[in-house]
Amino acid sequence: IYDSTNLKSERRTSLLYLAEKEKVKGVVIYIPTTKEEMCARQAQSLIDKSHHVVDQENIDMALEHVEVPADCITLATEEEKKVLLEKLVVEFPRG
């Protein structure tokens, strides 16, 4: 996941405020990703077109400017990601 719009704490705070204003609970989910992992995914995407290709300069900029959230749900393992996705499918089924 590449999200260059919410790198800074103040941006995430404004989105949480907007959620609160609309009477819903906002949650920040952080997925720590190493530069090596980003580059490997990027290289694979160039081959199989499985993901949007982001310019390397934008990845470098994001890594330089990101403010790691403190009050958030952190998904550091594949199992944690899987569990969250399964919960979302149950709570918010498509269709």
HELIX and SHEET records of a PDB file:
HELIX    1   1 SER A    9  LYS A   21  1                                  13    
HELIX    2   2 LYS A   35  ASP A   48  1                                  14    
HELIX    3   3 GLN A   56  HIS A   65  1                                  10    
HELIX    4   4 GLU A   78  GLU A   91  1                                  14    
SHEET    1   A 2 ILE A  29  TYR A  30  0                                        
SHEET    2   A 2 ILE A  73  THR A  74  1                                        
END                                                                             
